[in-house]
Amino acid sequence: MSDLPLYLEAFHFLRPLWLLLIPLVLLMWWWVRRPARRSAMSTEGIAPHLREALTVGRAQRRRLTPIDSTAAILILGALGAAGPSWSRQPDPFAAQSAPAVIVLAVTPGMEATDLPPSRLERGKQKIRDFLELRAGARTALVAYAGSAHVVLPMTEDAQVMVPYLEGLSPEIMPREGTVAGEALALAEAMLAEEGAPGGILFVTDALDPADVAALDASAAPLAVLSTRPEGSRDRGLDALSAPVIAVTPDPSDIRRLDGLLNAAYRRAQLDDVDQPWEDRAHWLAWPAAVILLLWFRRGWTMRWVVIAALGLMAVPQGARAEGVADWFLTPDQQGRIAYDRRQYARAAELFVDPLRRGHALYRSGQYEAAVEVLDRVETAQAAFIQGLAEIKGHNYRDGVRAFEAALARDPDYPGAAENLATATRIVAYVEAAQEASDTGEDQGIGADEEVYDNESGQGEETEREAGSEGGGGLLTADQWMNTVDTRTEDFLRLRFALEAAQPPQSANTAAPAGSTPAAPEEPAEEGGK
């Protein structure tokens, strides 16, 4: 309901001249329905009940007639032809949800079990539901207690965040306390680097009153998911003017939070003049079809309906539609409906067009399949999506080649040149990290065997087998995550301790000493969105 005022403000007709037909339809309806002009009949000497029975047409004028339904259908048709619209056509390369930073309080108070299984675990469950609802949207994770840390920067892959989320507990936080203001500063800095307005979601059971002013002054839309049990109060949360949503057993709290955080993003979408308005005329076809059913009354019309139904039943088995949707919509139209509902895997099954199918596969995380399907299409757009899929699948060299192909097909394709430069930096980073770690043989990373995409210099792949003895010094972030017997919480504990011991450098996480060069950002989707 929070979007209703915005949509009402944006409502307009794309072809308003068609509305001129409505007065003509109303005039025709009045002409047909007007009382017949007859000379007054002398009723003197006739009993009232007999006069009522002898008057022809009076009851007919009071009930619904064919001209009423005809006029209603024509008016709906005129409204549909005028093109009602209140939203822009969704950009297939842009997420339909605002960028968001999730800020999770990881304090001892969050381990209370008055909200089973605990306040912290319930908050993690709600964050996973939030990620699932926002499939494909850019999301980051910040954790705070006595210090605030970027757990994971902006990413479109929700599955990457899950192991980091599970590894968070008060035991790994280097300091005790509740510095929500510092966490807010980190979140605002990350949102400032995004190309679209985003929001901040705090998941906490309490708020220090000293931080209330900072949260209320946030320029980004902010909402709080309270993990307190029903009936309990907190002074800081009560003083906050930003929306505070209590945890519910069903997903209603998550849907409400998503709507609150998306308000500014949807307004920005409406203001995007590069995207055409979406024609909503098809919505009026359904009430017109319902009104048309009034014509199917007792008589010959009904007999024709029975014959048509028998004809449909006589269709050979091989030509019978699989479902009601197949009677009215093509597979590509059904696929677009599933895509708009963020059911990307279902959309990939429905799409016939290889370009649309490949993009749906990419959105659902099936990167190899997306690349294979898009090989059928020799356009810059197909090569661009292939490049994104190759990067997501960690095939960085192939990603560079795909972006080069996109530029060869269309030198001005939006975002291709920028993503080619980013993919090239990623390849350089991977090779520099590999060289810095000396293939990991003297540090005992613990993986059985790995193959890196290293074509620099000799263009050969590098294989390594894990050593049995660990080397000295701190391991890099990549080496920690590649260690088979290392838990995520151990990695986070060490990283947070290193960050807490260093002066703050920027909104992004500072790399530990002796680590590999800072990893470049992932390539952006078309238009930098």
N, C-alpha and C positions, 0 to 999 in steps of 0.2 A: 504493500500500500504506500510505502514511502516514495515510490516512483510515479504515482498517479499524478501529483501536481506537475511534475516535470513533463510527463507525456501530454497532459492537457495543454500546457504552455506551448509545446511543439506541434500540436495538432494543426493540420492545414490540409487543403486539397491540392493535388498536383495539377489537375485539369478542371478548374472551377467553372468553366463555361458550360459544362454538362449540367450544372445545377439549374440552369435556366429551363430545363425540361420539366422540373418538378411543378412549377405553377401551371404549365399546360396540362399535366396529368391531373392535377387537382381540379382544373376547370372542366376537363372531360368527365371526371368522376361526379362533379356536382351536376353537370348537364344530364347525365344518365339517371342520377338518383333524385333529381328534383321532383317534387310532387306533380302529378299530371294535372294540367289545367282543364278542368271540366266545369261546366255550368253547375251551379249549386242545385242539388236535387232537393226537391220539395219533400220534407220529412213530416209534414203536418199530418197528423192522424195515424202515424206508424209507431208502434210500440218500440221502446229503446232497444230491447233485445233483438227484435226483428230488424231494426235499422242497422244494427251492428253486423248482423249476419248477411244483409243484403248489400253492404258496402264492399266492393271488390278492390283488392290491392292494398288495403290499409295494413294488414298483418305482414304482407310481403315487404312493405317499405321499412318495417321495423327490424327484420332479420337480415343476417349476412347474405349478400348476393354475390354473384360472380364478378360484378364490376368492382366490388370492394377488394377482393383478392387480386384482381388484375391491376388495380391502381397501386396496391401495396408492392407488388412485384416490380412494376415499372418505376416506382420511386426508389426502391432498393437498387434497381439496375442503374438509374441515373446517379445515385450516390457512389456506386462502384465505379462507373465510368469516370466520375470526377476524381477518383484516385485519392481516397483518404490515406493519410500517412501521419505517423507520430514518432518515427524512428528512422535512423539511417540504416542502409544495408550493411550487415556485418562484414568487416574486412576479414577474408579467410586467412590472412597471414598474421592477424593480431589476436591476442587473447581477448575474450569477451568479459573478463573480470579485471578489476583494477590491480596494479601491483600492490602487494601488502607485505608488511613486516610484522611477524608474530613475535611478541615479547613475552617470554615465559618467566615467571618468578620461580626460582629454584632455591627456596628457603626452608629451614626446618619446619616452619609452620605449615608448609604445603604437604608435609608427610602425615598430617593428622588424618585419622581414619573415620572421622565423623561423616565423610562423604565417600562411601565405599567405591573402590578399594582404598583409595586415599585421594586427598585433594589434588596432589600432583599427578597421579595416574589418571584421574578423571579429566584433568586438564589436557594431558597428552592424548587421551581418546578423542576429546573434542577437537584438538588440533588436527588429528588425522582425518576426522570427518570434514573439517574445514578445507583441508588439502584436496580431498576427494571431490568436494562440491566445486572447487575452483580448478578442476583439471585443466592443465595447460597454461594457467596464469602464473606470472612471476611472483615468487614468494621467497622471503628471507626469514631467518630465525635468529633471535637474540635471546640470551639467557642472562639473568642478573640475580645477584644476592647482595654481598657487600661490594662487588665490582660487576661491571657489565661487559659482556663479550659477544662478538658476532660468531655464532655457532656455524652458520652457513649463509653466504651471500645470496643475492637474488638468483633463483634458478626456476626453470619451468618444469623440471622433473621432480614430482612430489616424492617419488620413491627414494631419491637421494637423501632426502631429509629424514626419513623414518629412522635409520640406525643412529643418526646423531641425536634425534629426539629421545630415543630409548636410552641413550647413554647418559642423559642428564639426571643428576641427583645432587642433593645438598653436599654430599661427601666430596664431590669433585670441585666445588667452588672454592677458590683460594681465600675468600674473606666472607665473614658473616655480616649480615646487614640487609638493607633493602634500599638500593639506590636506583629507584625507578627513573629519576631525572637523568642519570647517566645513560640508562638504556634508551630513553626517549631521544637523547641526542644522537646516539648511534643510528637509531631507526630513521630519524629525520635526515641524517646525512646520506643514507642509502637511497631514500626516496628522492632526494634532490638530484641524484644522478640518473633517475629514470626519465624517459621521454613522455610519460603520461602521469597525470595525478594519481596518487595512491593513498592508502590508508594504513593505520597502525592498530593492531589488535593486542591489547594487554590481557594476559591470562594470569590472574593472581587471586589470592584470597584476602589480601590486605594491602593498604597503601599508606605510606607515611604521610601525615598531613602536610609536612614540609614540601612534598613533591606535588601536591594538588595544584598549586598555582602554575607550575611548569606544564603539567598535562593539559590544564584548561587553556593555556596560551598556545598550544600546538597549532601550527598552520595547517597541518595535514589532518584529514578526518580521523578521529580517534574513537575507539570503543573499547569497553572492558568486559571481559567474560569473568564473572565472579564465581569462584569455586568454593564458596562458603555454603554450608547446609542451609536449608530453608529456615527462616526465622532468626538467624544470627545476623548481627550487624557489625560494621567496621566504621570507625570514625572517618578515616580517609576516603573510603569508597562513598560514604554518605555525603561528604562535602564536595565530591566531584560533580561538575556540571555536565561532563561528557556522558553519553549513554552507558549505563552499567546494566548488563544483561545477566540474569541469574542462570546457572546451569539447569537444564531440563533433561528429563529422561529421553525425550525424543529430539529429532534434529531441528526443532523449531527455533531454538536459540541460535544455531549456526546459520540458518537461513536469514534470520533477522539481522545478525551481525554482517553477513555478506551484503545485504541490501544497504545497510548503513554505510559501509566502507566503499560501496560502488557508486554512491550518489554523485560525487564530483567527477568520477570517471565517465559515467553515462552522460553527464552534461557536456563533458569535453567531446564525447563521440557525436553528440548532436551538433556541436559547433564545428565539426570537421567538414569543411566545404568540399574536400576532395572525395568524400564518400557520398554517393547518390542516396536520395530518400527511398525508403522501402514502400512499395505500393501495397496497401492492405485491402484492396478491393475484394480479394477472395473471401474475406471474412463475411461479406454480405451475401455470398452465394448460399450459405446454409440457411439463414432465415427465409430467403426467397424459395428454397427448395421445400421447406416446411409448409409455407403458405401454398405452394403449388399442389400439395397433397390434398387440399380442400376440393380440387377438381375431381378426385377419384372417389366418386360417390356411386351409389347403386345405379346400375344401368350398363350400357354398352361399354363405357370406359373401363369399368372394373373387369369385364370379360377380356378386354385386350390386355390388361395387366396380368391376368392368369395365363393367357397364351404366351406372353413374353417370359413369364417365370418358367413355364414348362420348356420354352426354347432354351433358356439358360441351363436348365437341368440336363438338357439333351446334348450339351456341348461335349465333345470327346474328352476323355480323361487327360490326354496330353496337353490340351489347350486350356484346361481349367485353371483359374487363378488360384494361387496359393492362399490368399487371404483377401479380405474385403479391400484392403489398401491397394491391392493389385488391380482392382476394377477401375480405380480412379487416378492412381499415381504411377508414374514410371519408376523403375528402380533408382534412377538418379535423383528423382524428386523425393523418394522415401529416404535415400541416403542423406540428402540435404537436411531433411527434418531431423534425422538422428544426429547429424553433425551439429546443428544448431542447439540440440539438447546436450551437447558435449558427450554423446555416446559414440566416440570416435571408432572404437573397434566394430561396433554395429554398422556404422556408416561405411567403413571399409568393406564390409561384406556385401553391402547393398549397391554401392557405386559400380557402374559399368565403365564410365569414363575413366581412363587410366590416370589422367592428371588429378582428378578429384579423389580417386581411390588412393593414389600415392600420397597425397597430402593427408588424407584421413589416417593412413598407416603411420605416417610420420607423427601425427598428433597422438596416436595411441601408443607410441613408443616402439613400434615394429620397424626399426630403422633399416635393417637389411632388406626386408620385404618392400619397403617404400622405394629404396634405390632400384631394386629389380623391376618393379612395376613402372617406374618413371623412365626406365631405359626405352620404353616404347614411344615416348614423346620427345621430339627434338625441338623444344622451345627453350627460351631463356628461363621461363618460369619453372619448368620441370628441372632444369639443371640447378637452379637456385635452391629448390627444395631438396634435391639430391645432396647439395653441399651441406645444408643444415643437417640432414640425416647422417651423412658421413661423419661430421664433427661430433654429433650426439653419440654415434657408435664408436668414437675414438679412432676412426680411420682418417687421421688428419691430412695425410698426403692426398688421399682420394678426395677429401673435402676441398683442398686447394685446386685440384684438377676440375672438380665440378664447378666451382666459382669461375675458373678461367673459361670453361665452356659456356657458362651463362654470359660472360662478357663478350665472348667471340660471337655468340648469336645475337646479342643486343648490347652494344657498348654502353648504353645509357640506362640499363636496367636498374631500378632503384635498389640500393643497398648492396649490389653485387661487388662493386669495387671496394667498399669499406669492409665487407666480410672476407674478401680475398686477402686484404691486408691483415685482418685479425687472424685468419686461419694460418697465414704464413708465420705470424708471431707465435702462434701455438706450436707449430712444428719446431720453430727455433727453440722455444722454451723446453719442449720434450727432449730435444737432443742435448740442450745445455744441461738439463737435470740429469740425463743419463750419463753425460760425460763427468758431471760433478760427483756423481755417486760411484763412478768407476765401475759401472754395471752392477754394483751392489754385492760383488763377490766377497769383498773384505769386510762387509758389515753384517752379513748373515741376516738378510731381510726375512727369510723364512718361507718364501713362496717356493713351490716345487720347481716351476719352470715358467718363464714369461717371455713373450716376444714383443718387442717395441717397434713402433713405426719409425724407423730411422733410415732415411734415404739420403741424408746429407753426406757429402764426400763420396764415399764408395757406393752408396745406394744399397747397402746390404742390411738385412735384418740382423739384429743382435739377439742372441739367445743367452740366457744365463741360468745356472742352477744354483739354488740357495746353498750357501756355506753352512757348516754346522757350528761355527764359532762366531760370536758377535764381535764387532769392532767397537772401538771407543768413540766417544762423541755423541752428540744428539742426532737422532734420525729426523729426516725431513717429514713433512705431513704425508707426502705420497708413500714414503717408505713405511711409515706407521700403518697406514691403511692397507698396505699390501702384506703386512705381517699376519700370518695365519693365526698365531696364538695371542694376538694383541686385541684386547677388547676396546670398543669405542670409548668407554668411560675413561680408560687409562690414557688414551690419546688426548681426550678433552682435558683431563686433569693436568697433564703436563703442559698443554698449550695454554690453558688459562693461567697456570702458575707463571709461565714465562711472560705472558702479557701483563699480568698484575705487577710483575717485578720491573717492567719497563715503563717509562713515561708514555702517555698516549701520543700516538703519531697521527692517526687519521681515523675516519669512521670504519675503514676496512681493517681486518685483523692484521696485526704486524707479524711478519714471518720470524720464526726463531732464528737465533744466530747460527750461521753455518748451514742454513737451509738452501734449497735451490732457488733460482730467481723467481720472482713473483709471477704467478700464472696470469696470463692475459684473460680478458673477458671473453665469453663465448660470442660467436657471431650473432648479430641481431637479425630478426626476421625482417621481411620486406618493409621498407620505409623506416627502418630503425625502431620498429615497434616491438 
